[in-house]
Amino acid sequence: MPENPFGQVLVALVTPFTADGEVAWDDVERHIDSCISAGADGVVVSGTTGETSTLTDPEKVRLVEVAKDVSGGRAKVIQGGGSNETAHAIELYKKSAAAGADGVMIVTPYYNKPTQAGLLTHFRMVADATDLPVILYDIPGRTGVPIRYETILRAAKHPNIVAVKDAKGDFSEVSRVLNQTDLLYFSGDDANVLPHLAIGASGLIGVTANIAAAPYRRIVDAVNGNDLAAATAQHRLLEPLVRAVMTHVPGTVAAKYVLHGLGRISSPRVRLPLVGPEESEAAVIEDDLALVRDVTGADFRNFRPDRNAAAGGALPKVAGTTR
């Protein structure tokens, strides 16, 4: 396997907010420390789960600084906040590198739906502008455009592009790319972490790991030790928690709802246009959580959800911008 500069158990961090939608920096520090202490060896700040679309660039850079300070060398810090404007992405990643980021994750440009040639140009130009190792983020369900197999092979020739976060779920394509390149693969789908690892992925970048990073550490360590039975046992224990977080509302919304109910963050608030779960959505999340048993770090006996606190969404004082 090629050298992995990112870690194996990476948390796609939520960005805790106050009730009025400002970043709750004390909660950010506590949450990062909690995830690392539970076994994460990498954190992705201001990614999709971190609500990158509504964060300002100063907030994204500050998240890198705080994560570096809290981690104290215990985990790698990846800047996940990209842009669908190449010039903006370049500037953000330059600032993130200066702030101490250990790597960057380049999301496929969204909304403008570039051709594969446009994607490749975007990836290469951003990778040219940084000395940090780069993860390509392939998530067509959110961006509208997949990174096609041929494009991944061409991008892999760039010396700074060393990994892919796969949220496309095409395992045959993952196998083809692993056979033909030295790219590292990270599972970007919480339900498919073990299948990804089983065919050669290097790790995961997970949402549910915000709540319980320790079981993912155990899965990865078990796979590393060729203990499929132990990995499968943890996978099965996690299934209802993954379903609660990933299937009823956006993962960010559910993760914050659960973390707040567990008393780990001060508010479950998200920024508009995201809103907290409606009554029916909260009910099915709670039904799934009632099935969670023996998941290290996720004890729901004292779970106290607050549907009123989670309702609606916040308008921050300063808007995030594309430039």
ZAZA-63938 format. One record per residue (C-alpha): residue number from 1; residue in three letters; x, y, z. Coordinates in steps of 0.001 Angstrom, whole numbers, plus 500000, padded with zeros to 6 digits. Each point is the difference from the previous one (the first is absolute). Layout:
N
<r nr="NUM" rest="ALA" X="X" Y="Y" Z="Z"/>
...
END
This chain:
323
<r nr="1" rest="MET" X="500000" Y="500000" Z="500000"/>
<r nr="2" rest="PRO" X="501219" Y="503541" Z="499295"/>
<r nr="3" rest="GLU" X="500770" Y="502260" Z="502933"/>
<r nr="4" rest="ASN" X="496861" Y="501446" Z="501585"/>
<r nr="5" rest="PRO" X="500419" Y="503644" Z="501077"/>
<r nr="6" rest="PHE" X="496439" Y="500388" Z="501311"/>
<r nr="7" rest="GLY" X="499301" Y="497285" Z="502576"/>
<r nr="8" rest="GLN" X="497432" Y="497219" Z="499690"/>
<r nr="9" rest="VAL" X="497109" Y="500961" Z="502275"/>
<r nr="10" rest="LEU" X="499041" Y="503516" Z="498919"/>
<r nr="11" rest="VAL" X="496982" Y="501822" Z="501402"/>
<r nr="12" rest="ALA" X="498037" Y="502279" Z="497685"/>
<r nr="13" rest="LEU" X="499505" Y="502481" Z="502818"/>
<r nr="14" rest="VAL" X="496800" Y="501874" Z="500685"/>
<r nr="15" rest="THR" X="500474" Y="503686" Z="500744"/>
<r nr="16" rest="PRO" X="498177" Y="500721" Z="503275"/>
<r nr="17" rest="PHE" X="498035" Y="503253" Z="500010"/>
<r nr="18" rest="THR" X="498357" Y="502098" Z="502664"/>
<r nr="19" rest="ALA" X="496219" Y="500300" Z="499976"/>
<r nr="20" rest="ASP" X="500293" Y="503117" Z="497812"/>
<r nr="21" rest="GLY" X="502245" Y="498294" Z="497458"/>
<r nr="22" rest="GLU" X="503470" Y="501219" Z="500931"/>
<r nr="23" rest="VAL" X="502874" Y="497548" Z="500347"/>
<r nr="24" rest="ALA" X="500153" Y="498684" Z="503565"/>
<r nr="25" rest="TRP" X="503777" Y="499890" Z="500314"/>
<r nr="26" rest="ASP" X="500071" Y="498408" Z="503464"/>
<r nr="27" rest="ASP" X="497804" Y="497190" Z="498682"/>
<r nr="28" rest="VAL" X="502237" Y="499672" Z="496936"/>
<r nr="29" rest="GLU" X="503042" Y="499448" Z="502208"/>
<r nr="30" rest="ARG" X="498263" Y="497494" Z="502272"/>
<r nr="31" rest="HIS" X="498531" Y="498083" Z="497086"/>
<r nr="32" rest="ILE" X="503302" Y="499693" Z="498137"/>
<r nr="33" rest="ASP" X="501758" Y="498816" Z="503143"/>
<r nr="34" rest="SER" X="497234" Y="497463" Z="500638"/>
<r nr="35" rest="CYS" X="500251" Y="498534" Z="496491"/>
<r nr="36" rest="ILE" X="503776" Y="499708" Z="500132"/>
<r nr="37" rest="SER" X="499932" Y="498501" Z="503498"/>
<r nr="38" rest="ALA" X="497511" Y="497394" Z="498722"/>
<r nr="39" rest="GLY" X="502394" Y="498815" Z="497305"/>
<r nr="40" rest="ALA" X="499866" Y="502350" Z="497042"/>
<r nr="41" rest="ASP" X="503404" Y="500623" Z="498452"/>
<r nr="42" rest="GLY" X="498709" Y="502615" Z="497561"/>
<r nr="43" rest="VAL" X="497318" Y="502697" Z="499935"/>
<r nr="44" rest="VAL" X="498447" Y="501758" Z="497025"/>
<r nr="45" rest="VAL" X="498851" Y="503514" Z="500840"/>
<r nr="46" rest="SER" X="497414" Y="502018" Z="498050"/>
<r nr="47" rest="GLY" X="499065" Y="497164" Z="497670"/>
<r nr="48" rest="THR" X="496445" Y="499148" Z="498991"/>
<r nr="49" rest="THR" X="499190" Y="498906" Z="503550"/>
<r nr="50" rest="GLY" X="501641" Y="503152" Z="501322"/>
<r nr="51" rest="GLU" X="497536" Y="502120" Z="497981"/>
<r nr="52" rest="THR" X="502688" Y="501400" Z="497737"/>
<r nr="53" rest="SER" X="497465" Y="501659" Z="497709"/>
<r nr="54" rest="THR" X="498980" Y="502426" Z="502748"/>
<r nr="55" rest="LEU" X="503370" Y="500551" Z="501677"/>
<r nr="56" rest="THR" X="502098" Y="503049" Z="499202"/>
<r nr="57" rest="ASP" X="503609" Y="499566" Z="498932"/>
<r nr="58" rest="PRO" X="501300" Y="501505" Z="503272"/>
<r nr="59" rest="GLU" X="497921" Y="497426" Z="501897"/>
<r nr="60" rest="LYS" X="501398" Y="497179" Z="497851"/>
<r nr="61" rest="VAL" X="503582" Y="501108" Z="500581"/>
<r nr="62" rest="ARG" X="499389" Y="500488" Z="503709"/>
<r nr="63" rest="LEU" X="498637" Y="496449" Z="500197"/>
<r nr="64" rest="VAL" X="503340" Y="498751" Z="498689"/>
<r nr="65" rest="GLU" X="501878" Y="502038" Z="502598"/>
<r nr="66" rest="VAL" X="497813" Y="498779" Z="502858"/>
<r nr="67" rest="ALA" X="500182" Y="496373" Z="498856"/>
<r nr="68" rest="LYS" X="503790" Y="500167" Z="499767"/>
<r nr="69" rest="ASP" X="500220" Y="501459" Z="503478"/>
<r nr="70" rest="VAL" X="497614" Y="497475" Z="501548"/>
<r nr="71" rest="SER" X="501503" Y="497003" Z="498226"/>
<r nr="72" rest="GLY" X="503509" Y="500788" Z="501184"/>
<r nr="73" rest="GLY" X="501392" Y="497630" Z="497410"/>
<r nr="74" rest="ARG" X="497633" Y="497150" Z="500932"/>
<r nr="75" rest="ALA" X="498054" Y="500200" Z="496721"/>
<r nr="76" rest="LYS" X="500322" Y="501422" Z="496511"/>
<r nr="77" rest="VAL" X="497892" Y="503042" Z="499116"/>
<r nr="78" rest="ILE" X="498452" Y="500137" Z="496529"/>
<r nr="79" rest="GLN" X="498326" Y="503064" Z="498522"/>
<r nr="80" rest="GLY" X="496804" Y="498740" Z="498404"/>
<r nr="81" rest="GLY" X="498505" Y="503327" Z="499000"/>
<r nr="82" rest="GLY" X="500183" Y="500213" Z="496239"/>
<r nr="83" rest="SER" X="498312" Y="502153" Z="497416"/>
<r nr="84" rest="ASN" X="498385" Y="499735" Z="496590"/>
<r nr="85" rest="GLU" X="502176" Y="502947" Z="498975"/>
<r nr="86" rest="THR" X="503565" Y="498930" Z="499264"/>
<r nr="87" rest="ALA" X="501560" Y="503347" Z="500932"/>
<r nr="88" rest="HIS" X="498192" Y="500033" Z="503328"/>
<r nr="89" rest="ALA" X="501008" Y="496419" Z="500775"/>
<r nr="90" rest="ILE" X="503651" Y="500808" Z="499313"/>
<r nr="91" rest="GLU" X="499996" Y="502968" Z="502366"/>
<r nr="92" rest="LEU" X="498200" Y="498081" Z="502752"/>
<r nr="93" rest="TYR" X="502464" Y="497131" Z="499879"/>
<r nr="94" rest="LYS" X="502978" Y="502368" Z="500011"/>
<r nr="95" rest="LYS" X="498651" Y="501643" Z="503151"/>
<r nr="96" rest="SER" X="499291" Y="496598" Z="501530"/>
<r nr="97" rest="ALA" X="503556" Y="498834" Z="499330"/>
<r nr="98" rest="ALA" X="501320" Y="503121" Z="501686"/>
<r nr="99" rest="ALA" X="497730" Y="499235" Z="502968"/>
<r nr="100" rest="GLY" X="501587" Y="496569" Z="500392"/>
<r nr="101" rest="ALA" X="497751" Y="497602" Z="498071"/>
<r nr="102" rest="ASP" X="501535" Y="496584" Z="499351"/>
<r nr="103" rest="GLY" X="497989" Y="499421" Z="496827"/>
<r nr="104" rest="VAL" X="497111" Y="501254" Z="497912"/>
<r nr="105" rest="MET" X="496897" Y="498350" Z="498581"/>
<r nr="106" rest="ILE" X="498794" Y="501316" Z="496630"/>
<r nr="107" rest="VAL" X="496305" Y="499458" Z="499441"/>
<r nr="108" rest="THR" X="498701" Y="499609" Z="496463"/>
<r nr="109" rest="PRO" X="498731" Y="503454" Z="498958"/>
<r nr="110" rest="TYR" X="496280" Y="500102" Z="500653"/>
<r nr="111" rest="TYR" X="497078" Y="501743" Z="498281"/>
<r nr="112" rest="ASN" X="501948" Y="501174" Z="496926"/>
<r nr="113" rest="LYS" X="500411" Y="496315" Z="498916"/>
<r nr="114" rest="PRO" X="503303" Y="500205" Z="498096"/>
<r nr="115" rest="THR" X="501029" Y="497434" Z="497411"/>
<r nr="116" rest="GLN" X="502600" Y="497388" Z="500888"/>
<r nr="117" rest="ALA" X="502620" Y="502233" Z="498377"/>
<r nr="118" rest="GLY" X="498870" Y="502826" Z="502255"/>
<r nr="119" rest="LEU" X="500196" Y="497768" Z="503056"/>
<r nr="120" rest="LEU" X="503504" Y="498892" Z="499145"/>
<r nr="121" rest="THR" X="501141" Y="503588" Z="499418"/>
<r nr="122" rest="HIS" X="498471" Y="501072" Z="503326"/>
<r nr="123" rest="PHE" X="501705" Y="497169" Z="501887"/>
<r nr="124" rest="ARG" X="503373" Y="500556" Z="498350"/>
<r nr="125" rest="MET" X="500012" Y="503767" Z="500513"/>
<r nr="126" rest="VAL" X="499099" Y="499709" Z="503676"/>
<r nr="127" rest="ALA" X="502568" Y="497240" Z="500499"/>
<r nr="128" rest="ASP" X="502625" Y="502129" Z="498210"/>
<r nr="129" rest="ALA" X="499354" Y="502827" Z="502457"/>
<r nr="130" rest="THR" X="500785" Y="498022" Z="503167"/>
<r nr="131" rest="ASP" X="502769" Y="497780" Z="501296"/>
<r nr="132" rest="LEU" X="497509" Y="498133" Z="502191"/>
<r nr="133" rest="PRO" X="498752" Y="496504" Z="499147"/>
<r nr="134" rest="VAL" X="496604" Y="500084" Z="498297"/>
<r nr="135" rest="ILE" X="496889" Y="497845" Z="500366"/>
<r nr="136" rest="LEU" X="497479" Y="500159" Z="497149"/>
<r nr="137" rest="TYR" X="496414" Y="499886" Z="501269"/>
<r nr="138" rest="ASP" X="497711" Y="498049" Z="497664"/>
<r nr="139" rest="ILE" X="496383" Y="500550" Z="501088"/>
<r nr="140" rest="PRO" X="497722" Y="500312" Z="496961"/>
<r nr="141" rest="GLY" X="496850" Y="499814" Z="502128"/>
<r nr="142" rest="ARG" X="500807" Y="503491" Z="501296"/>
<r nr="143" rest="THR" X="501981" Y="501548" Z="497162"/>
<r nr="144" rest="GLY" X="498122" Y="498631" Z="497006"/>
<r nr="145" rest="VAL" X="503200" Y="498796" Z="498285"/>
<r nr="146" rest="PRO" X="501972" Y="496783" Z="500603"/>
<r nr="147" rest="ILE" X="503737" Y="499798" Z="499539"/>
<r nr="148" rest="ARG" X="500167" Y="497410" Z="497245"/>
<r nr="149" rest="TYR" X="502443" Y="497127" Z="500107"/>
<r nr="150" rest="GLU" X="502150" Y="501396" Z="497186"/>
<r nr="151" rest="THR" X="500169" Y="503391" Z="501703"/>
<r nr="152" rest="ILE" X="501137" Y="498446" Z="503274"/>
<r nr="153" rest="LEU" X="502796" Y="498155" Z="498171"/>
<r nr="154" rest="ARG" X="501171" Y="503231" Z="498388"/>
<r nr="155" rest="ALA" X="499771" Y="501960" Z="503261"/>
<r nr="156" rest="ALA" X="502027" Y="497299" Z="501763"/>
<r nr="157" rest="LYS" X="503031" Y="500954" Z="497954"/>
<r nr="158" rest="HIS" X="500239" Y="503315" Z="501876"/>
<r nr="159" rest="PRO" X="502590" Y="499616" Z="502784"/>
<r nr="160" rest="ASN" X="497869" Y="501817" Z="502590"/>
<r nr="161" rest="ILE" X="496765" Y="498088" Z="499315"/>
<r nr="162" rest="VAL" X="500361" Y="496921" Z="502174"/>
<r nr="163" rest="ALA" X="496507" Y="498938" Z="501089"/>
<r nr="164" rest="VAL" X="496277" Y="499845" Z="499261"/>
<r nr="165" rest="LYS" X="497092" Y="500243" Z="502405"/>
<r nr="166" rest="ASP" X="497378" Y="497789" Z="498379"/>
<r nr="167" rest="ALA" X="496321" Y="500721" Z="500586"/>
<r nr="168" rest="LYS" X="498968" Y="498539" Z="496653"/>
<r nr="169" rest="GLY" X="499805" Y="496400" Z="501167"/>
<r nr="170" rest="ASP" X="501233" Y="498379" Z="496787"/>
<r nr="171" rest="PHE" X="502178" Y="497265" Z="501486"/>
<r nr="172" rest="SER" X="501028" Y="498557" Z="496655"/>
<r nr="173" rest="GLU" X="501362" Y="503407" Z="498994"/>
<r nr="174" rest="VAL" X="501835" Y="500351" Z="503301"/>
<r nr="175" rest="SER" X="501664" Y="496645" Z="499365"/>
<r nr="176" rest="ARG" X="500991" Y="501029" Z="496473"/>
<r nr="177" rest="VAL" X="501577" Y="503231" Z="501221"/>
<r nr="178" rest="LEU" X="501821" Y="498242" Z="502836"/>
<r nr="179" rest="ASN" X="501357" Y="497494" Z="497480"/>
<r nr="180" rest="GLN" X="501253" Y="502677" Z="497627"/>
<r nr="181" rest="THR" X="501216" Y="502816" Z="502259"/>
<r nr="182" rest="ASP" X="501675" Y="500613" Z="503361"/>
<r nr="183" rest="LEU" X="497056" Y="502085" Z="501216"/>
<r nr="184" rest="LEU" X="498764" Y="499531" Z="503548"/>
<r nr="185" rest="TYR" X="496244" Y="499559" Z="500361"/>
<r nr="186" rest="PHE" X="497852" Y="501178" Z="502901"/>
<r nr="187" rest="SER" X="496434" Y="498886" Z="500505"/>
<r nr="188" rest="GLY" X="497651" Y="502961" Z="499870"/>
<r nr="189" rest="ASP" X="496878" Y="497971" Z="500753"/>
<r nr="190" rest="ASP" X="499557" Y="498955" Z="503630"/>
<r nr="191" rest="ALA" X="497963" Y="496911" Z="499104"/>
<r nr="192" rest="ASN" X="502742" Y="498739" Z="497680"/>
<r nr="193" rest="VAL" X="503124" Y="500489" Z="502112"/>
<r nr="194" rest="LEU" X="500692" Y="496300" Z="500476"/>
<r nr="195" rest="PRO" X="499322" Y="499055" Z="496342"/>
<r nr="196" rest="HIS" X="502345" Y="502781" Z="498877"/>
<r nr="197" rest="LEU" X="502726" Y="498820" Z="502364"/>
<r nr="198" rest="ALA" X="499489" Y="496414" Z="498888"/>
<r nr="199" rest="ILE" X="500950" Y="500838" Z="496406"/>
<r nr="200" rest="GLY" X="503037" Y="502078" Z="500934"/>
<r nr="201" rest="ALA" X="498909" Y="503433" Z="501218"/>
<r nr="202" rest="SER" X="502398" Y="501672" Z="502429"/>
<r nr="203" rest="GLY" X="497424" Y="501407" Z="502389"/>
<r nr="204" rest="LEU" X="496843" Y="502033" Z="500377"/>
<r nr="205" rest="ILE" X="498809" Y="503575" Z="500261"/>
<r nr="206" rest="GLY" X="496862" Y="499546" Z="502039"/>
<r nr="207" rest="VAL" X="497040" Y="501966" Z="501321"/>
<r nr="208" rest="THR" X="498812" Y="497487" Z="502590"/>
<r nr="209" rest="ALA" X="503547" Y="500057" Z="501402"/>
<r nr="210" rest="ASN" X="499093" Y="503400" Z="501500"/>
<r nr="211" rest="ILE" X="497905" Y="498006" Z="502457"/>
<r nr="212" rest="ALA" X="502050" Y="496811" Z="500274"/>
<r nr="213" rest="ALA" X="503514" Y="499967" Z="498589"/>
<r nr="214" rest="ALA" X="501191" Y="497058" Z="502109"/>
<r nr="215" rest="PRO" X="498084" Y="497285" Z="498073"/>
<r nr="216" rest="TYR" X="501488" Y="501242" Z="496737"/>
<r nr="217" rest="ARG" X="503440" Y="499849" Z="501568"/>
<r nr="218" rest="ARG" X="499256" Y="496385" Z="500895"/>
<r nr="219" rest="ILE" X="498780" Y="499190" Z="496489"/>
<r nr="220" rest="VAL" X="503124" Y="501466" Z="498412"/>
<r nr="221" rest="ASP" X="502328" Y="498334" Z="502500"/>
<r nr="222" rest="ALA" X="498237" Y="496670" Z="499501"/>
<r nr="223" rest="VAL" X="500286" Y="500238" Z="496217"/>
<r nr="224" rest="ASN" X="503677" Y="500905" Z="500374"/>
<r nr="225" rest="GLY" X="500384" Y="496897" Z="502139"/>
<r nr="226" rest="ASN" X="498093" Y="497762" Z="497559"/>
<r nr="227" rest="ASP" X="497232" Y="499420" Z="502560"/>
<r nr="228" rest="LEU" X="496861" Y="500171" Z="497861"/>
<r nr="229" rest="ALA" X="497789" Y="498583" Z="502749"/>
<r nr="230" rest="ALA" X="500881" Y="502824" Z="502425"/>
<r nr="231" rest="ALA" X="499526" Y="502626" Z="497290"/>
<r nr="232" rest="THR" X="496642" Y="498549" Z="499023"/>
<r nr="233" rest="ALA" X="498820" Y="499967" Z="503610"/>
<r nr="234" rest="GLN" X="500662" Y="503732" Z="500343"/>
<r nr="235" rest="HIS" X="498396" Y="500662" Z="496607"/>
<r nr="236" rest="ARG" X="496804" Y="498290" Z="501141"/>
<r nr="237" rest="LEU" X="499901" Y="501839" Z="503316"/>
<r nr="238" rest="LEU" X="500306" Y="503314" Z="498162"/>
<r nr="239" rest="GLU" X="497213" Y="499300" Z="497505"/>
<r nr="240" rest="PRO" X="497045" Y="501581" Z="501882"/>
<r nr="241" rest="LEU" X="502104" Y="503030" Z="500960"/>
<r nr="242" rest="VAL" X="501089" Y="500489" Z="496395"/>
<r nr="243" rest="ARG" X="496385" Y="499680" Z="498877"/>
<r nr="244" rest="ALA" X="498888" Y="502589" Z="502561"/>
<r nr="245" rest="VAL" X="502632" Y="502508" Z="498892"/>
<r nr="246" rest="MET" X="500120" Y="499469" Z="496250"/>
<r nr="247" rest="THR" X="496542" Y="499130" Z="498645"/>
<r nr="248" rest="HIS" X="497245" Y="502295" Z="501286"/>
<r nr="249" rest="VAL" X="501426" Y="503520" Z="499774"/>
<r nr="250" rest="PRO" X="503377" Y="501387" Z="498872"/>
<r nr="251" rest="GLY" X="502801" Y="498431" Z="502028"/>
<r nr="252" rest="THR" X="501009" Y="503354" Z="501467"/>
<r nr="253" rest="VAL" X="496511" Y="500590" Z="501351"/>
<r nr="254" rest="ALA" X="499685" Y="496554" Z="501551"/>
<r nr="255" rest="ALA" X="503526" Y="499970" Z="501427"/>
<r nr="256" rest="LYS" X="499468" Y="503325" Z="501749"/>
<r nr="257" rest="TYR" X="496602" Y="498864" Z="501295"/>
<r nr="258" rest="VAL" X="501581" Y="496889" Z="501495"/>
<r nr="259" rest="LEU" X="503097" Y="501749" Z="501367"/>
<r nr="260" rest="HIS" X="497822" Y="502609" Z="501699"/>
<r nr="261" rest="GLY" X="497738" Y="497323" Z="501471"/>
<r nr="262" rest="LEU" X="503089" Y="498327" Z="501434"/>
<r nr="263" rest="GLY" X="501133" Y="503297" Z="501544"/>
<r nr="264" rest="ARG" X="503152" Y="500279" Z="497888"/>
<r nr="265" rest="ILE" X="499187" Y="503286" Z="498265"/>
<r nr="266" rest="SER" X="498066" Y="502956" Z="501361"/>
<r nr="267" rest="SER" X="497583" Y="500400" Z="497090"/>
<r nr="268" rest="PRO" X="498794" Y="497851" Z="497078"/>
<r nr="269" rest="ARG" X="499603" Y="503101" Z="497806"/>
<r nr="270" rest="VAL" X="500811" Y="499861" Z="496289"/>
<r nr="271" rest="ARG" X="500223" Y="502889" Z="497566"/>
<r nr="272" rest="LEU" X="497324" Y="500632" Z="497408"/>
<r nr="273" rest="PRO" X="498994" Y="498629" Z="497571"/>
<r nr="274" rest="LEU" X="500522" Y="496935" Z="502227"/>
<r nr="275" rest="VAL" X="497459" Y="499658" Z="502783"/>
<r nr="276" rest="GLY" X="499658" Y="497670" Z="502936"/>
<r nr="277" rest="PRO" X="497924" Y="496822" Z="499723"/>
<r nr="278" rest="GLU" X="496243" Y="500293" Z="499887"/>
<r nr="279" rest="GLU" X="497958" Y="498073" Z="502559"/>
<r nr="280" rest="SER" X="499550" Y="496964" Z="497762"/>
<r nr="281" rest="GLU" X="503690" Y="499972" Z="499063"/>
<r nr="282" rest="ALA" X="501128" Y="500339" Z="503606"/>
<r nr="283" rest="ALA" X="497722" Y="497124" Z="500944"/>
<r nr="284" rest="VAL" X="501546" Y="497542" Z="497536"/>
<r nr="285" rest="ILE" X="503511" Y="501101" Z="500966"/>
<r nr="286" rest="GLU" X="499166" Y="499274" Z="503616"/>
<r nr="287" rest="ASP" X="498453" Y="496642" Z="499064"/>
<r nr="288" rest="ASP" X="503250" Y="498972" Z="498334"/>
<r nr="289" rest="LEU" X="502066" Y="501217" Z="502942"/>
<r nr="290" rest="ALA" X="497903" Y="497821" Z="502319"/>
<r nr="291" rest="LEU" X="501464" Y="496985" Z="498183"/>
<r nr="292" rest="VAL" X="503649" Y="500988" Z="500639"/>
<r nr="293" rest="ARG" X="501720" Y="497580" Z="502360"/>
<r nr="294" rest="ASP" X="503596" Y="499585" Z="501155"/>
<r nr="295" rest="VAL" X="501447" Y="502741" Z="497783"/>
<r nr="296" rest="THR" X="503007" Y="501440" Z="501784"/>
<r nr="297" rest="GLY" X="499560" Y="503723" Z="500538"/>
<r nr="298" rest="ALA" X="496270" Y="499986" Z="499218"/>
<r nr="299" rest="ASP" X="498084" Y="499360" Z="503213"/>
<r nr="300" rest="PHE" X="496415" Y="501100" Z="499404"/>
<r nr="301" rest="ARG" X="498635" Y="499187" Z="503430"/>
<r nr="302" rest="ASN" X="500280" Y="503697" Z="500880"/>
<r nr="303" rest="PHE" X="499114" Y="501298" Z="496537"/>
<r nr="304" rest="ARG" X="497920" Y="503171" Z="500318"/>
<r nr="305" rest="PRO" X="498961" Y="501249" Z="496551"/>
<r nr="306" rest="ASP" X="498678" Y="503550" Z="499742"/>
<r nr="307" rest="ARG" X="497810" Y="500368" Z="496936"/>
<r nr="308" rest="ASN" X="499219" Y="503637" Z="500791"/>
<r nr="309" rest="ALA" X="503676" Y="500954" Z="500198"/>
<r nr="310" rest="ALA" X="500650" Y="498274" Z="496669"/>
<r nr="311" rest="ALA" X="497034" Y="501511" Z="498163"/>
<r nr="312" rest="GLY" X="500617" Y="502411" Z="497149"/>
<r nr="313" rest="GLY" X="503331" Y="501352" Z="498862"/>
<r nr="314" rest="ALA" X="502167" Y="503021" Z="500697"/>
<r nr="315" rest="LEU" X="501057" Y="503012" Z="497949"/>
<r nr="316" rest="PRO" X="503560" Y="500917" Z="501058"/>
<r nr="317" rest="LYS" X="501078" Y="503635" Z="500285"/>
<r nr="318" rest="VAL" X="502530" Y="499695" Z="497170"/>
<r nr="319" rest="ALA" X="499050" Y="498041" Z="496901"/>
<r nr="320" rest="GLY" X="502258" Y="497429" Z="498406"/>
<r nr="321" rest="THR" X="500999" Y="501023" Z="496469"/>
<r nr="322" rest="THR" X="501404" Y="498373" Z="496900"/>
<r nr="323" rest="ARG" X="502758" Y="502597" Z="499687"/>
END
